[in-house]
Amino acid sequence: MPRLSDVLAALDALWPPERAEQWDAVGTVCGDPDAPVTRVLFAVDPVREIADEAVDLGAELIVTHHPLYLRGTTTVAASTFKGRVVHTLIKHDIALHVAHTNADTADPGVSDALAGALDLRIVRPLVPDPTDPHGRRGLGRVCELDRPATLRDLAARVAHRLPATAQGVRIAGDPDALVRTVAVSGGSGDSLFDQVRAAGVDAFLTADLRHHPVSEATQHSPLGLIDAAHWATEWPWCEQAAAQLDEISDRHGWDLRVHVSKTVTDPWTSHFAPTSTHPVTHPAPNPATHSSQPTHPTSASRAAVDTPGAPN
């Protein structure tokens, strides 16, 4: 049975904390280095639902992608929602470890997992890490489709393969434009438009796209844009990361039980389609792009389902 310090050393080897952005808050938030670890839970967000899930599961360690305290704090009082998470974890001897931007640029990293979930062939990083002599690390990925598809059909694939959320999947650009190459970046990606255009791809899949950057991007070039929920684009990393820890556990004979949370922690809970009768000249979305039923839990249920860490 490994100690927490053993497992954390393995996680830091996968995602070295020194590779995180300077503004980031990665690493261990709480936990006794000498405590034994038998179960690990991977999730995107360190919120109360995940802490409670870990308690029910009997996990001694939670690994999340998003930090609990990104900008620091002066209190962990249980009267605050983040403080309540800390109290719950410490009360039940559960450690919390964060791999954020150091996991974004890793090899494999967050965007590798996103590309893998969509069966895209990875060509290279979108923004290469200049310290990587092999040219594999970096932010985002430039990918190729197995065969050309319309922007509409690619968006439908995204909607079907990623976990369901209230937002769903939006596109900007000509729905019938052919896509052969696509850049992907899990999480917020509208700061990468210059690099995406320089890559010469046909489309860009990311999350949290804002009005003005999208408007400017569509006026600048025929680049197709696919906007999915932030949580959904990063959740595949949990399965990838869990599989990596599973392999390490087998190699060391640790016999860890590694789980991936399927609790939907995307903050948006409902979506209403427009019902206005005002005339518009912009073509309405094709309902067929939203007809596929995802295989993941829907945001309406917000159900917590624990499954083994190996990817599907």
Secondary structure as UniProt FT lines:
FT   HELIX           4..14
FT   HELIX           17..19
FT   TURN            22..23
FT   STRAND          27..30
FT   TURN            33..34
FT   STRAND          39..43
FT   HELIX           48..57
FT   STRAND          61..64
FT   TURN            78..79
FT   HELIX           81..91
FT   TURN            92..93
FT   STRAND          95..98
FT   HELIX           101..104
FT   HELIX           110..117
FT   TURN            118..119
FT   STRAND          121..128
FT   TURN            130..131
FT   TURN            133..134
FT   STRAND          138..150
FT   HELIX           151..161
FT   STRAND          170..172
FT   TURN            175..176
FT   STRAND          178..188
FT   TURN            190..191
FT   HELIX           193..199
FT   STRAND          203..207
FT   HELIX           211..220
FT   STRAND          224..228
FT   HELIX           230..252
FT   STRAND          257..261
FT   HELIX           287..290
FT   TURN            299..301
FT   STRAND          306..308
//
